[in-house]
Amino acid sequence: MEEIVEKSLLFDFYGSLLTEHQSRIYRMAVFNDLSLSEIAEAAGISRQAASDLLRRVDRQLGEYENKLHLVEKFKEVRRCAQKIRELSDGQDPESFRQIGGLADRILGEI
């Protein structure tokens, strides 16, 4: 399940950098959970071509993330926001200090 979530995030951030053909095939595999045979039949390509394309796109999306770190930054901002939500229930000065620190981290990410 985590792999699907990770692939979905990578596609959300970098999918527009793919060709229409790559994007369509990748959506069939990741979002529609089609098998290689089903993808090959729907796209009019061989099963091997579908497999190669999916591997190539996975590698390409991973390279974009290694260079740009957008998914990593998104996850960090989400973690900070969740922590702020938890801390906002507390009313002691230490909680407010931590909230300020988390807000600074979020602002540094954007």
Secondary structure, 3 states (H helix, E strand, C coil): CHHHHHHHHHHHHHHHHCCHHHHHHHHHHHCCCCCHHHHHHHHCCCHHHHHHHHHHHHHHHHHHHHHHCHHHHHHHHHHHHHHHHHHCCCCCHHHHHHHHHHHHHHHHHC
